[in-house]
Amino acid sequence: MTSSQFAPREARDYHAAMRVAAVLGALLAAAACLPAGSSARAAEPESVPLRLDEAIELALRYNETPRIGAARVERVRALRDVVVAELWPALNAGATATRRANEVTRQVGDETITIQARNAYSGVATLDSVLFDAQTLTRIKAADQDVVAQQESSLDADRLLAFDVADVYFAVLSAQKLAEAATRRLEVAQATVDDARARFEAGLASRNEVTRIELEQATAQLALTQAESTVVKATLRLEYLLGVPVDRPLVEPPAAPPETRTMEELDRLAAETRPDLKAWQALAEGSRLRARAERQGFIPDLGFLGTARLTNESGLSGNDTDWNLAATLGWSIFDRGRTARAATYDAQRSVDLYQAAALRRQIGNELRVAQQDLVTAQASYEQAEVQVRVARQNEEEVAERFANGLATALEQADANVSLFEAEAGLARQGFERWLAEQALQRALGTWPLGRENWE
């Protein structure tokens, strides 16, 4: 058998192998594309910035503070249900089985009546209900005020958590700006060191100049390390408040509009919106109602009592079943403890009112201090912007002169340091301005950015 006889089979095997290789290649290419596409899709959400309103929503969802507040509200509501339960009817039932040594009977005419059976069974059911109780009705109103007070307190805790999140959120942004400025400072310092060394080798600069530039490079590296550490610590603090990892970039929130309302309008708005002030007012009202309830003890209580009995010892009556209905009316004519308890609630009401008054004065002071801090912070921020503009212009001019050999490396380093310090100052003043804006909103009783902007 010659080789020409094998040619057709070899050709067929070759083409089949090529088709299999082509199919496998296509499958491998598709498999290689799948992880890249899936990873791109998975990475896409991470590239979406985390806005401040989203951060607040995450904190309200995963932080323990809202859950604690909700649990406290549920506890107060349960205590109110305990008071309401005093008006609900009470149904009780009982049964008795008795075994006696002998049966007791009596002969009445021609009939023998069992007075006490040897095996006796009986059952009784009672229904006791309050139809009217002035004290309990007033205590229910007082318990309603307790629920309102706890709801406002829990709401205020959530609000303060939102402000804590906003402050730390902006602290992260400020730290990132500082780190960016430190990075630019280090880059310029490194380039200046290279140029200074080249000039030293060419005999155009002294060794002392190179040494000082290298010192500036080390200082810039230290500043960058510290700035990056600040970013990490601020991010960890933000993650603690949110209750979830922060793996998305942050975006600077919109600037708050300038405050144009008068101080009288701000005082009135704070008195209407501060949840903690509402909580003290509700507690004072609850104490007043409890004192009133104690003084209502002389008002008679109207009740209802029903009883049903079943027994196998009918006795002389001949009835195995019996029932009765009764209306009850009771007075508490004198109760010395009632007067003392009313005095206790009156004193507690005075404490609550004094607390509310002190908080109202504190709110007024917070508003005025926050407004003054905001004016100062705004002026400081504007001055910092001017310093950055001047420092950047100076750095650009010195850099151009240095590139043309008209400025020394020390002048370049000094201009770089001045620009970094100005940018760092601008980041700090921006953070201070944000804190002043939020302090005013916090004192007003509103939410960061205005709750309607993110809810």
Number of C-alpha atoms within 10 A of each C-alpha: 5 6 6 8 9 10 11 10 10 11 11 11 12 12 11 12 12 12 12 12 12 12 12 12 12 12 12 12 11 11 11 11 12 12 12 11 11 11 11 11 11 12 11 10 12 13 12 12 14 18 17 22 19 14 22 25 17 18 25 20 15 15 20 14 18 20 15 14 20 15 13 17 21 15 14 20 17 14 17 20 13 13 18 16 13 15 16 12 15 13 13 11 12 10 12 10 10 11 11 11 8 10 13 12 13 13 9 9 7 6 8 10 19 18 14 18 20 15 14 15 15 16 15 17 15 18 15 18 19 18 15 16 17 17 21 22 16 20 22 23 19 26 26 18 23 25 25 22 26 26 22 22 22 24 19 23 18 22 22 18 21 25 22 17 26 24 18 18 26 23 25 23 22 25 25 20 19 27 22 18 22 26 20 17 26 24 16 19 26 19 11 25 24 16 17 24 21 14 18 16 12 9 10 12 17 13 14 10 17 22 14 15 25 20 14 23 22 15 16 24 19 14 20 21 15 16 22 19 14 19 21 15 14 21 21 16 17 25 21 16 24 24 16 15 11 16 13 13 12 19 14 13 14 8 9 12 8 8 11 8 8 8 13 10 11 20 19 12 14 22 19 13 14 22 23 23 24 21 25 26 21 24 25 26 20 28 26 19 24 25 26 19 22 23 16 17 20 16 15 17 18 16 18 16 17 15 17 15 17 17 18 17 21 17 16 11 8 11 12 13 15 12 12 10 11 10 13 14 11 11 11 12 9 10 11 7 10 18 14 13 16 20 15 15 20 19 15 18 23 15 16 21 18 15 16 21 15 13 17 18 13 12 22 21 14 17 22 16 16 21 18 14 19 23 15 14 21 19 14 19 21 14 15 21 19 14 19 21 15 15 21 19 14 17 21 16 15 22 23 14 15 18 14 9 12 11 15 19 27 18 16 25 24 15 22 28 22 20 25 25 19 22 24 22 20 24 23 20 22 23 21 22 21 20 21 22 25 23 21 22 19 22 23 22 21 22 23 26 20 11 12 9 9 14 10
